[in-house]
């Protein structure tokens, strides 16, 4: 057994305090030792919540970090349209653990960031209820895995949901139909199978503010942010990268990280990088509805976040509970609206989305009333094969990606930030994570995750192919 020392850390694991790492039987001189000669420069393309999280974590490991973004401020792209939902119910064990680690960070957001002058984003722990059409062996296995990593999850029957949340209609609407289908308003004659309740889940109120918090912490630590810089070209020259912009002079770096959200595929093409997995931009709408359950006298809202897999929608409170936001869980009857050009899509909300999402929610919460369309249209960056993120190196030395993250990864952004920083640190030190997948330690929950399930080389994963918030 290789000993550990407080000064150096585990001698088998690359890290900022361990310049010599034993990997694959070879003693490697980690590139971090070269800080004495030259600090490794990292350019992150994308100033959303993922890019800013990577920036903070990379800087904490001693890298010279610059974030570039085409917008005028961080978090003003698709991050601003995120619902910020924090839940742990996934079919993939690694994602369950990473989401749980993320929830611990959001619950201690100020402690994670350190001192900054901003108001802090707030994690509202309303609880998260998943409504399921059936309770099969897969559900039991997921519950067991959630409990294994320390999540307080309750498995509820239809009767228990009806008792605990009496404002919910527990009729089953599965398989989900569109409002144009005559079956939409017909009873199935069945009840839901049951559900999961995560007591300490919820949502982050202002995702844009959370991203600004990350920027403030990163700038305090020495990260540079170049805003209103749209990347026009990425060239590899003399063992370093040269980023050309449509506005302003070029930027040179040793490492490039693509955290470009819906523009990720375009950025990869600029760098000449082809991945085995495809990411595409997907147009989405979320709609606002008044919440009739909000009590003006007590200023209380009884509704948790609800992932209604049976009914084909999800919802969370908004405006301190006075309103609800409703989105889709992608039932089979709804077509995906893929977008070829992420700079050219309809940003207005539309009546078809309004009808199907709001009417589906009204079937679950009968007290709701349909009003005029009001909401937000934006884009997701989706990994087409299985909807899981790609957080990995690429075949182009020094070029990394954290993409396919929209909709499902806001909750794990700080964890993905740490993962990417440690992957860069490991690979730039000589490790080969293609042959030996990176093992990510999650200190808040005491679990280590094999991150191959986020590799560009992974096989297709078991997935519900849905994103919730």
Secondary structure per residue as TSV (DSSP state, phi and psi in degrees):
chain	resnum	aa	ss	phi	psi
A	1	X	-	360.0	135.3
A	2	X	-	-82.3	127.0
A	3	X	-	-72.8	160.9
A	4	X	E	-117.1	147.8
A	5	X	E	-131.8	144.8
A	6	X	T	-58.5	-33.6
A	7	X	T	-73.6	-43.1
A	8	X	T	-100.3	-19.0
A	9	X	E	79.9	-165.6
A	10	X	E	-73.2	120.3
A	11	X	T	-66.6	-12.4
A	12	X	T	-90.1	-5.4
A	13	X	S	-122.1	123.5
A	14	X	-	-59.7	140.9
A	15	X	B	-169.8	166.8
A	16	X	T	-62.4	-22.9
A	17	X	T	-103.0	7.3
A	18	X	B	-130.7	87.8
A	19	X	S	-71.8	-15.6
A	20	X	E	-114.9	117.0
A	21	X	E	-120.6	132.2
A	22	X	E	-88.0	107.8
A	23	X	E	-131.4	126.9
A	24	X	T	54.0	36.6
A	25	X	T	77.9	2.8
A	26	X	E	-115.0	140.4
A	27	X	E	-88.4	112.0
A	28	X	E	-100.2	139.4
A	29	X	E	-86.7	105.5
A	30	X	-	-64.4	148.6
A	31	X	G	-64.4	-20.3
A	32	X	G	-61.4	-26.0
A	33	X	G	-61.7	-28.7
A	34	X	G	-72.1	-4.2
A	35	X	G	-54.0	-32.4
A	36	X	G	-61.8	-28.1
A	37	X	T	-100.9	-47.6
A	38	X	-	-153.6	122.6
A	39	X	-	-75.5	135.1
A	40	X	-	-68.9	127.1
A	41	X	E	-92.5	129.2
A	42	X	E	-120.3	124.2
A	43	X	E	-107.0	124.8
A	44	X	E	-108.6	120.9
A	45	X	E	-94.1	107.2
A	46	X	-	126.0	118.0
A	47	X	-	-107.8	34.2
A	48	X	S	-84.5	-168.0
A	49	X	H	-63.9	-33.8
A	50	X	H	-69.7	-50.0
A	51	X	H	-60.2	-40.9
A	52	X	H	-70.2	-34.9
A	53	X	H	-66.7	-42.2
A	54	X	H	-62.1	-41.8
A	55	X	H	-59.4	-46.5
A	56	X	H	-63.6	-45.6
A	57	X	H	-69.8	-36.9
A	58	X	H	-67.1	-39.5
A	59	X	H	-65.5	-36.1
A	60	X	H	-64.0	-18.2
A	61	X	T	-100.8	12.4
A	62	X	T	93.0	2.6
A	63	X	-	-76.2	152.9
A	64	X	E	-89.4	105.9
A	65	X	E	-111.8	134.6
A	66	X	E	-128.3	130.6
A	67	X	E	-104.9	131.5
A	68	X	E	-120.0	141.4
A	69	X	-	-151.8	147.0
A	70	X	S	-77.0	-18.6
A	71	X	S	-84.2	171.1
A	72	X	S	-83.4	-14.4
A	73	X	S	-151.3	158.7
A	74	X	T	-69.6	152.2
A	75	X	T	69.9	13.5
A	76	X	-	-95.8	-0.2
A	77	X	S	-89.1	-133.0
A	78	X	G	-72.5	-18.9
A	79	X	G	-57.3	-35.5
A	80	X	G	-65.3	-20.6
A	81	X	G	-95.3	-0.3
A	82	X	-	-66.9	145.9
A	83	X	-	-83.4	-10.3
A	84	X	-	64.7	29.3
A	85	X	E	-74.6	135.8
A	86	X	E	-114.9	103.9
A	87	X	-	-138.3	163.5
A	88	X	-	-121.5	0.3
A	89	X	-	-77.3	102.7
A	90	X	-	-137.5	160.5
A	91	X	S	-86.1	-16.5
A	92	X	S	-99.4	122.2
A	93	X	H	-57.4	-40.2
A	94	X	H	-62.5	-36.8
A	95	X	H	-70.3	-36.0
A	96	X	H	-58.4	-48.0
A	97	X	H	-65.5	-43.8
A	98	X	H	-66.0	-38.5
A	99	X	H	-66.1	-35.9
A	100	X	H	-68.2	-42.4
A	101	X	H	-59.4	-42.3
A	102	X	H	-61.1	-40.3
A	103	X	H	-63.1	-35.2
A	104	X	H	-65.8	-37.6
A	105	X	H	-67.6	-45.0
A	106	X	H	-62.9	-32.8
A	107	X	H	-71.6	-17.8
A	108	X	T	-128.7	50.0
A	109	X	H	-60.6	-44.7
A	110	X	H	-64.1	-38.7
A	111	X	H	-66.9	-36.8
A	112	X	H	-66.4	-43.0
A	113	X	H	-74.9	-37.4
A	114	X	-	86.2	179.6
A	115	X	S	-66.8	125.1
A	116	X	-	-139.3	164.2
A	117	X	S	-88.3	-10.5
A	118	X	S	-71.0	157.9
A	119	X	-	-65.6	145.4
A	120	X	-	-94.7	142.8
A	121	X	-	-61.2	145.9
A	122	X	-	-110.2	133.3
A	123	X	E	-96.5	105.7
A	124	X	E	-85.6	112.0
A	125	X	-	-94.2	74.3
A	126	X	-	-79.1	-11.9
A	127	X	-	89.8	156.2
A	128	X	E	-129.2	125.4
A	129	X	E	-111.0	124.7
A	130	X	E	-102.7	126.6
A	131	X	E	-103.1	119.6
A	132	X	E	-116.7	144.9
A	133	X	S	-72.0	-27.0
A	134	X	-	-151.2	156.0
A	135	X	-	-115.3	93.1
A	136	X	-	-106.9	-169.1
A	137	X	H	-63.2	-34.3
A	138	X	H	-61.5	-39.5
A	139	X	H	-62.6	-43.6
A	140	X	H	-63.2	-41.4
A	141	X	H	-64.9	-39.4
A	142	X	H	-64.8	-43.3
A	143	X	H	-60.9	-41.5
A	144	X	H	-63.7	-41.4
A	145	X	H	-67.3	-39.8
A	146	X	H	-61.4	-43.3
A	147	X	H	-68.4	-33.5
A	148	X	H	-59.6	-36.4
A	149	X	T	-93.9	8.3
A	150	X	T	97.7	14.8
A	151	X	-	-85.8	131.9
A	152	X	-	-83.5	92.5
A	153	X	E	-115.2	138.0
A	154	X	E	-112.0	129.7
A	155	X	E	-93.2	121.3
A	156	X	E	-116.0	142.6
A	157	X	-	-81.4	170.9
A	158	X	H	-60.3	-40.3
A	159	X	H	-63.8	-40.9
A	160	X	H	-67.3	-36.6
A	161	X	H	-65.6	-43.2
A	162	X	H	-61.8	-36.8
A	163	X	H	-73.4	-42.6
A	164	X	H	-77.6	-34.9
A	165	X	-	-126.0	74.5
A	166	X	T	-65.0	-14.4
A	167	X	T	-80.6	-6.5
A	168	X	S	-94.5	133.2
A	169	X	-	-81.2	123.8
A	170	X	-	-94.8	17.8
A	171	X	B	-67.2	146.2
A	172	X	-	-85.8	136.6
A	173	X	-	-116.9	20.6
A	174	X	-	-97.9	137.4
A	175	X	S	-72.6	143.9
A	176	X	-	-65.9	139.8
A	177	X	-	-116.3	160.2
A	178	X	-	-85.1	156.0
A	179	X	T	-59.7	-22.5
A	180	X	T	-75.9	-17.1
A	181	X	S	-79.2	128.0
A	182	X	G	-55.6	-24.9
A	183	X	G	-75.1	-11.2
A	184	X	G	-57.6	-41.5
A	185	X	G	-96.4	6.1
A	186	X	S	-90.7	145.2
A	187	X	-	-75.4	140.2
A	188	X	-	-82.5	-15.4
A	189	X	S	75.9	12.0
A	190	X	-	-126.2	162.1
A	191	X	B	-106.9	164.3
A	192	X	-	-59.8	158.5
A	193	X	-	-74.6	-31.7
A	194	X	E	150.0	-150.3
A	195	X	E	-176.0	179.4
A	196	X	E	-115.6	145.0
A	197	X	E	-130.0	120.5
A	198	X	E	-99.1	106.1
A	199	X	T	-60.6	-38.2
A	200	X	T	-104.4	16.8
A	201	X	-	-80.2	179.8
A	202	X	E	164.6	-135.2
A	203	X	E	-155.6	153.0
A	204	X	E	-91.3	126.9
A	205	X	S	-63.2	-49.2
A	206	X	-	-125.4	93.9
A	207	X	H	-56.4	-35.3
A	208	X	H	-63.4	-39.4
A	209	X	H	-67.6	-39.4
A	210	X	H	-59.6	-39.2
A	211	X	H	-67.7	-40.5
A	212	X	H	-63.2	-37.5
A	213	X	H	-58.1	-44.7
A	214	X	H	-62.4	-40.6
A	215	X	H	-62.5	-45.3
A	216	X	H	-60.4	-42.8
A	217	X	H	-66.0	-39.9
A	218	X	H	-67.5	-43.0
A	219	X	H	-64.5	-39.1
A	220	X	H	-56.4	-36.4
A	221	X	H	-88.1	-4.7
A	222	X	T	114.0	8.9
A	223	X	-	-77.0	140.2
A	224	X	E	-98.2	135.8
A	225	X	E	-116.5	124.0
A	226	X	E	-111.1	102.8
A	227	X	-	-96.2	163.3
A	228	X	S	56.4	38.2
A	229	X	-	-120.4	98.4
A	230	X	-	-89.5	123.8
A	231	X	E	-69.6	130.6
A	232	X	E	-107.1	-27.8
A	233	X	E	-159.2	148.3
A	234	X	E	-127.0	116.1
A	235	X	E	-119.6	144.5
A	236	X	E	-102.9	116.7
A	237	X	E	-136.5	126.4
A	238	X	T	49.8	51.9
A	239	X	T	65.3	17.3
A	240	X	E	-143.0	169.0
A	241	X	E	-102.0	150.0
A	242	X	E	-127.5	114.9
A	243	X	E	-96.9	123.9
A	244	X	E	-101.2	140.6
A	245	X	E	-117.2	155.8
A	246	X	S	-71.5	-22.8
A	247	X	S	-132.3	128.7
A	248	X	S	89.9	168.9
A	249	X	-	-74.1	171.8
A	250	X	-	-75.5	167.7
A	251	X	E	-130.4	130.8
A	252	X	E	-104.2	142.6
A	253	X	E	-152.2	159.4
A	254	X	S	-86.0	-27.9
A	255	X	E	-133.2	142.1
A	256	X	E	-123.3	135.4
A	257	X	E	-118.5	122.6
A	258	X	E	-87.7	107.4
A	259	X	-	-125.0	44.3
A	260	X	-	-85.5	8.5
A	261	X	G	57.4	-135.0
A	262	X	G	-60.0	-16.3
A	263	X	G	-91.5	7.3
A	264	X	H	-60.8	-40.3
A	265	X	H	-65.6	-36.9
A	266	X	H	-66.1	-42.7
A	267	X	H	-63.9	-41.0
A	268	X	H	-60.1	-41.8
A	269	X	H	-64.3	-38.0
A	270	X	H	-58.9	-36.9
A	271	X	H	-85.8	-3.7
A	272	X	T	72.6	29.5
A	273	X	-	-104.6	125.8
A	274	X	-	-113.3	126.1
A	275	X	-	-104.3	151.9
A	276	X	S	-64.5	-23.8
A	277	X	S	-106.6	141.5
A	278	X	-	-99.4	136.9
A	279	X	E	-113.3	143.3
A	280	X	E	-138.6	155.0
A	281	X	E	-84.1	132.5
A	282	X	E	-123.2	124.1
A	283	X	E	-78.3	138.0
A	284	X	E	-138.8	153.5
A	285	X	E	-126.6	142.6
A	286	X	E	-121.5	141.5
A	287	X	E	-117.5	150.0
A	288	X	E	-100.4	140.4
A	289	X	E	-137.9	142.0
A	290	X	E	-61.3	144.3
A	291	X	-	-100.0	104.3
A	292	X	T	-70.8	-11.2
A	293	X	T	-88.4	-8.8
A	294	X	-	-70.1	130.7
A	295	X	B	-95.7	108.6
A	296	X	T	-64.4	-29.9
A	297	X	T	-71.4	-46.3
A	298	X	T	-94.3	-8.9
A	299	X	T	58.2	35.6
A	300	X	B	-115.5	147.6
A	301	X	-	-121.7	123.2
A	302	X	-	-84.4	-6.4
A	303	X	-	-82.9	129.8
A	304	X	-	-84.1	178.6
A	305	X	E	-66.4	137.1
A	306	X	E	-125.9	122.9
A	307	X	E	-103.4	96.7
A	308	X	E	-92.1	82.0
A	309	X	T	-65.0	-33.2
A	310	X	T	-64.5	-41.6
A	311	X	T	-95.4	-9.8
A	312	X	T	86.8	18.5
A	313	X	E	-142.8	165.6
A	314	X	E	-132.7	156.8
A	315	X	E	-148.2	152.3
A	316	X	E	-144.1	157.0
A	317	X	E	-65.3	155.2
A	318	X	E	-143.9	156.5
A	319	X	G	55.5	50.2
A	320	X	G	58.0	28.2
A	321	X	G	98.3	-7.1
A	322	X	T	-72.9	-19.6
A	323	X	E	-135.9	170.2
A	324	X	E	-126.2	147.6
A	325	X	E	-107.5	135.3
A	326	X	E	-128.5	130.9
A	327	X	E	-129.1	-174.5
A	328	X	E	-109.5	147.7
A	329	X	-	-100.0	14.0
A	330	X	-	64.4	57.6
A	331	X	-	-63.3	158.8
A	332	X	T	-61.3	-24.9
A	333	X	T	-74.7	-14.8
A	334	X	S	-95.8	131.0
A	335	X	-	-81.1	144.4
A	336	X	-	-75.5	140.3
A	337	X	-	-106.3	80.6
A	338	X	E	-72.5	145.5
A	339	X	E	-119.3	123.5
A	340	X	S	-74.0	-38.8
A	341	X	-	-119.2	108.7
A	342	X	T	-67.7	-6.6
A	343	X	T	-97.0	1.4
A	344	X	S	-140.7	88.1
A	345	X	S	-150.1	163.1
A	346	X	-	-76.4	114.8
A	347	X	-	-92.8	5.1
A	348	X	S	-95.6	152.4
A	349	X	-	-78.4	151.1
A	350	X	-	-124.7	158.4
A	351	X	H	-66.8	-38.7
A	352	X	H	-60.1	-44.5
A	353	X	H	-64.2	-43.4
A	354	X	H	-57.4	-47.2
A	355	X	H	-64.4	-52.0
A	356	X	H	-71.6	-37.7
A	357	X	H	-75.1	-44.6
A	358	X	H	-72.4	-39.3
A	359	X	H	-66.4	-36.2
A	360	X	H	-63.8	-40.8
A	361	X	H	-67.3	-35.7
A	362	X	H	-65.0	-30.2
A	363	X	H	-68.1	-32.2
A	364	X	H	-82.9	-35.2
A	365	X	S	-122.4	89.2
A	366	X	T	-61.2	-21.3
A	367	X	T	-72.8	-14.5
A	368	X	-	-68.1	151.4
A	369	X	-	-126.2	143.6
A	370	X	-	-79.4	126.0
A	371	X	-	-113.5	-168.8
A	372	X	S	-70.3	157.0
A	373	X	-	-60.3	130.8
A	374	X	-	-153.9	127.6
A	375	X	E	169.5	-151.5
A	376	X	E	-137.6	138.4
A	377	X	E	-113.9	132.4
A	378	X	E	-152.7	-168.3
A	379	X	E	-120.3	147.7
A	380	X	E	-107.6	152.6
A	381	X	E	-106.0	111.0
A	382	X	E	-118.6	134.5
A	383	X	E	-79.7	111.7
A	384	X	T	-60.6	-37.4
A	385	X	T	-62.5	-46.4
A	386	X	T	-146.9	0.9
A	387	X	S	71.2	9.0
A	388	X	-	-90.8	152.2
A	389	X	-	-63.7	161.5
A	390	X	E	-113.5	112.4
A	391	X	E	-124.8	100.3
A	392	X	E	-165.6	168.8
A	393	X	E	-78.2	178.9
A	394	X	-	-131.9	-179.2
A	395	X	S	-73.8	-13.8
A	396	X	S	-89.2	114.1
A	397	X	T	-55.4	129.8
A	398	X	T	86.9	-2.4
A	399	X	E	-110.2	123.8
A	400	X	E	-124.6	158.6
A	401	X	E	-132.9	143.1
A	402	X	E	-136.9	86.9
A	403	X	E	-134.4	175.2
A	404	X	S	66.6	30.1
A	405	X	-	-100.1	-8.7
A	406	X	T	-67.5	146.6
A	407	X	T	81.6	-39.2
A	408	X	T	-109.4	-11.6
A	409	X	-	-113.8	4.1
A	410	X	S	-58.1	-44.4
A	411	X	T	-62.7	-29.6
A	412	X	T	-100.8	7.8
A	413	X	H	-53.0	-48.2
A	414	X	H	-63.6	-31.4
A	415	X	H	-73.5	-42.4
A	416	X	H	-63.6	-35.1
A	417	X	H	-60.1	-45.5
A	418	X	H	-65.5	-43.0
A	419	X	H	-58.0	-47.6
A	420	X	H	-65.0	-41.0
A	421	X	H	-61.2	-40.3
A	422	X	H	-76.3	-32.4
A	423	X	H	-63.8	-45.5
A	424	X	H	-60.8	-46.5
A	425	X	H	-58.9	-42.9
A	426	X	H	-69.7	-48.7
A	427	X	H	-68.7	-39.8
A	428	X	H	-68.1	-17.9
A	429	X	T	-88.8	-2.2
A	430	X	T	111.0	-2.7
A	431	X	-	-73.2	152.8
A	432	X	-	-114.9	97.5
A	433	X	T	-80.5	-5.3
A	434	X	T	-73.1	-37.2
A	435	X	T	-92.0	-30.1
A	436	X	S	-127.1	90.5
A	437	X	-	-52.9	144.8
A	438	X	-	-69.0	135.2
A	439	X	E	-103.2	114.8
A	440	X	E	-98.3	118.6
A	441	X	E	-80.4	133.2
A	442	X	E	-112.0	94.0
A	443	X	T	-67.3	-28.0
A	444	X	T	-74.4	-25.2
A	445	X	T	-115.1	-3.3
A	446	X	T	69.5	35.9
A	447	X	E	-127.2	146.1
A	448	X	E	-112.3	134.3
A	449	X	E	-115.2	132.0
A	450	X	E	-77.6	116.0
A	451	X	G	-91.6	16.9
A	452	X	G	-59.3	-27.2
A	453	X	G	-66.6	-9.9
A	454	X	G	-106.3	6.7
A	455	X	S	-75.1	150.9
A	456	X	T	-67.4	-16.6
A	457	X	T	-98.8	4.1
A	458	X	-	-66.6	156.8
A	459	X	-	-83.3	171.9
A	460	X	-	-63.2	133.5
A	461	X	-	-96.3	157.1
A	462	X	-	-69.2	125.4
A	463	X	-	-152.9	150.7
A	464	X	-	-81.6	-6.0
A	465	X	-	54.4	38.5
A	466	X	-	-130.9	153.8
A	467	X	-	-124.1	139.4
A	468	X	-	-123.6	97.5
A	469	X	-	79.2	360.0
